[in-house]
Amino acid sequence: MTGLRVAVVGGGIGGATAALALGRLGVDVAVYERRASVPPVGSGLGLAANGRRVLAELGLGTALDATGAPIGTMRLLRADGTEVAHYDTGRLLGMRRADLVRIVLDGLGPGVVHQGRDCVAVVADTERPVVRFVDGSSTWADVVVVADGLRSRCAGAVATPPALRPSGTSALRGFVDGRGLPDHLSTGQNAWLGPDRHLLSYPVDRHGTLNFAAFVPRPAGSADEWSFRVDAQTVRDAYAGWDPDTRAILARATEVYRYDLADRDPFAPWVRAGVVLLGDAAHPMLPHMGQGANQAIEDGAVLAALLDGAGGSADVTERLAAYEATRRPRTDRIQEQSRRNGERFSGARDLTSGGDRGPTQDLSWVYGYDAGAAGRAAAAGLRTS
Ligand SMILES: Cc1cc2nc3c(=O)[nH]c(=O)nc-3n(C[C@H](O)[C@H](O)[C@H](O)COP(=O)(O)OP(=O)(O)OC[C@H]3O[C@@H](n4cnc5c(N)ncnc54)[C@H](O)[C@@H]3O)c2cc1C
């Protein structure tokens, strides 16, 4: 038992994982989530080996394996369906985002997650950091973890993040019933790359559901909203004339959401007076390495390992600084490479040059990372210094 009291703002993938990892170490942790419940639908995502490693160490391996869809192979295709390359995905698990969040939240004990709690501000520089809610109430903690996502409201307690940087691309996303489609569509990950757009599909459960994400130039004159439902025909029109396999998938789409993509330049600091940023609130990245959630999960493991056994506030300050120092070089690099992959995947280059389009890069440095071990090594380094 460390006696440390931690409040987490945001019960998404990053906040929930951090809370679970801290709770496992006996830390008194509470999560404050704006939504009243986990949205039942949402989109899909790929849980990569680096994220799976963390969640397996937290005891969630069996639940994840029973829910997600293992994806062995990624096929890289031209718009007409001819294959350019295929490669091993390194233990990728396709999941519904809602399933993943629910599995992590279920790992937390009763009373840890407070849903329907909309945080309006986090105040640092008081004796202890304070979280303020929209209903006028507030709470304090020794450490406040700000994990409220890409459009973080509370990150301002720590830093002035650079403005969101729209990528000029929208993702049209949805699920389809993949039963009856050929095996190479229903079990694998497929990426069709065309001149100014690309389409990704992969399974997300054990019942034949496929997720698709169709990346297209952001339509001119778009509204200020960044996420909303569109007519399903929009995505079919965007890929008219492509590989019949893409049309077979998109013909089944009924509910399609448009999500306008943006990231930020890497920024610092992530830590101030007991308040620490985590996940997209710290390092929002484009989805073209499939690492945003995986990096948020890694953050949680490293933060927990460093806070294990923390004492007074000077000790906490040193440990939080070590968290930032451990995480930033890696997330800076992944943010940068995610941008470059976006340019490559939707670039006008001839696909026969295949290797420079991204997927054939050596990604062992991404997937092979053991965040729990990295956090424990950083903590041991503090003890010996
Ligand atoms: C098209 C697309 C595809 C993607 N595919 C992948 C993929 O395959 N693999 C991958 O790893 N990542 C992927 N990502 C990225 C991934 O979704 C994010 O990086 C990840 O969700 C970040 O987790 P987070 O916990 O930091 O933030 P979020 O998941 O956004 O969670 C933030 C939480 O905070 C809550 N919140 C917000 N404001 C407040 C407030 N004021 N008070 C209280 N609570 C609040 C929100 O309701 C939410 O629950 C993809 C993203 C996109 C757009």
The ligand as an SDF file (V2000), in Angstrom:
LIG
                    3D

 53 58  0  0  0  0  0  0  0  0999 V2000
   -9.5310    6.3880  -37.6010 C   0  0  0  0  0  0  0  0  0  0  0  0
   -8.7750    6.0160  -36.3560 C   0  0  0  0  0  0  0  0  0  0  0  0
   -8.2590    4.7360  -36.2460 C   0  0  0  0  0  0  0  0  0  0  0  0
   -7.4920    4.3880  -35.1150 C   0  0  0  0  0  0  0  0  0  0  0  0
   -6.9760    3.1360  -35.0760 N   0  0  0  0  0  0  0  0  0  0  0  0
   -6.1520    2.8100  -34.0380 C   0  0  0  0  0  0  0  0  0  0  0  0
   -5.5510    1.5090  -33.9640 C   0  0  0  0  0  0  0  0  0  0  0  0
   -5.7800    0.6390  -34.8000 O   0  0  0  0  0  0  0  0  0  0  0  0
   -4.7140    1.2530  -32.9130 N   0  0  0  0  0  0  0  0  0  0  0  0
   -4.4360    2.1940  -31.9580 C   0  0  0  0  0  0  0  0  0  0  0  0
   -3.6400    1.9120  -31.0540 O   0  0  0  0  0  0  0  0  0  0  0  0
   -4.9940    3.4260  -31.9850 N   0  0  0  0  0  0  0  0  0  0  0  0
   -5.8420    3.7560  -33.0010 C   0  0  0  0  0  0  0  0  0  0  0  0
   -6.4190    4.9900  -33.0320 N   0  0  0  0  0  0  0  0  0  0  0  0
   -6.0650    5.9840  -31.9910 C   0  0  0  0  0  0  0  0  0  0  0  0
   -6.8040    5.7560  -30.6920 C   0  0  0  0  0  0  0  0  0  0  0  0
   -8.1800    5.7410  -30.9060 O   0  0  0  0  0  0  0  0  0  0  0  0
   -6.4600    6.8610  -29.6740 C   0  0  0  0  0  0  0  0  0  0  0  0
   -5.1020    7.1630  -29.7190 O   0  0  0  0  0  0  0  0  0  0  0  0
   -6.8200    6.3860  -28.2690 C   0  0  0  0  0  0  0  0  0  0  0  0
   -8.2090    6.2220  -28.1500 O   0  0  0  0  0  0  0  0  0  0  0  0
   -6.3160    7.3680  -27.2030 C   0  0  0  0  0  0  0  0  0  0  0  0
   -6.7250    6.9380  -25.9340 O   0  0  0  0  0  0  0  0  0  0  0  0
   -6.9400    7.9940  -24.7680 P   0  0  0  0  0  0  0  0  0  0  0  0
   -7.3930    7.1910  -23.5900 O   0  0  0  0  0  0  0  0  0  0  0  0
   -5.7430    8.8490  -24.6340 O   0  0  0  0  0  0  0  0  0  0  0  0
   -8.0920    8.9290  -25.2780 O   0  0  0  0  0  0  0  0  0  0  0  0
   -9.6040    8.5680  -25.5940 P   0  0  0  0  0  0  0  0  0  0  0  0
   -9.7380    7.1560  -26.0450 O   0  0  0  0  0  0  0  0  0  0  0  0
  -10.0910    9.6530  -26.4950 O   0  0  0  0  0  0  0  0  0  0  0  0
  -10.3200    8.6880  -24.1770 O   0  0  0  0  0  0  0  0  0  0  0  0
  -10.5140    9.9300  -23.5440 C   0  0  0  0  0  0  0  0  0  0  0  0
  -11.6390    9.7570  -22.5470 C   0  0  0  0  0  0  0  0  0  0  0  0
  -11.7550   10.9490  -21.7870 O   0  0  0  0  0  0  0  0  0  0  0  0
  -13.1310   11.2930  -21.6810 C   0  0  0  0  0  0  0  0  0  0  0  0
  -13.1870   12.7370  -21.4840 N   0  0  0  0  0  0  0  0  0  0  0  0
  -12.9490   13.7040  -22.3970 C   0  0  0  0  0  0  0  0  0  0  0  0
  -13.0940   14.9080  -21.8420 N   0  0  0  0  0  0  0  0  0  0  0  0
  -13.4170   14.6990  -20.5430 C   0  0  0  0  0  0  0  0  0  0  0  0
  -13.6960   15.5750  -19.4720 C   0  0  0  0  0  0  0  0  0  0  0  0
  -13.6800   16.9010  -19.6290 N   0  0  0  0  0  0  0  0  0  0  0  0
  -13.9920   15.0380  -18.2670 N   0  0  0  0  0  0  0  0  0  0  0  0
  -14.0210   13.6890  -18.0900 C   0  0  0  0  0  0  0  0  0  0  0  0
  -13.7740   12.8220  -19.0930 N   0  0  0  0  0  0  0  0  0  0  0  0
  -13.4690   13.3190  -20.3110 C   0  0  0  0  0  0  0  0  0  0  0  0
  -13.7370   10.8160  -22.9870 C   0  0  0  0  0  0  0  0  0  0  0  0
  -15.1280   10.6400  -22.8840 O   0  0  0  0  0  0  0  0  0  0  0  0
  -12.9840    9.5090  -23.2080 C   0  0  0  0  0  0  0  0  0  0  0  0
  -13.6260    8.4090  -22.5950 O   0  0  0  0  0  0  0  0  0  0  0  0
   -7.2370    5.3540  -34.1020 C   0  0  0  0  0  0  0  0  0  0  0  0
   -7.7860    6.6310  -34.2080 C   0  0  0  0  0  0  0  0  0  0  0  0
   -8.5480    6.9570  -35.3140 C   0  0  0  0  0  0  0  0  0  0  0  0
   -9.0860    8.3380  -35.4280 C   0  0  0  0  0  0  0  0  0  0  0  0
  1  2  1  0
  2  3  1  0
  2 52  2  0
  3  4  2  0
  4  5  1  0
  4 50  1  0
  5  6  2  0
  6  7  1  0
  6 13  1  0
  7  8  2  0
  7  9  1  0
  9 10  1  0
 10 11  2  0
 10 12  1  0
 12 13  2  0
 13 14  1  0
 14 15  1  0
 14 50  1  0
 15 16  1  0
 16 17  1  0
 16 18  1  0
 18 19  1  0
 18 20  1  0
 20 21  1  0
 20 22  1  0
 22 23  1  0
 23 24  1  0
 24 25  2  0
 24 26  1  0
 24 27  1  0
 27 28  1  0
 28 29  2  0
 28 30  1  0
 28 31  1  0
 31 32  1  0
 32 33  1  0
 33 34  1  0
 33 48  1  0
 34 35  1  0
 35 36  1  0
 35 46  1  0
 36 37  1  0
 36 45  1  0
 37 38  2  0
 38 39  1  0
 39 40  1  0
 39 45  2  0
 40 41  1  0
 40 42  2  0
 42 43  1  0
 43 44  2  0
 44 45  1  0
 46 47  1  0
 46 48  1  0
 48 49  1  0
 50 51  2  0
 51 52  1  0
 52 53  1  0
M  END
$$$$
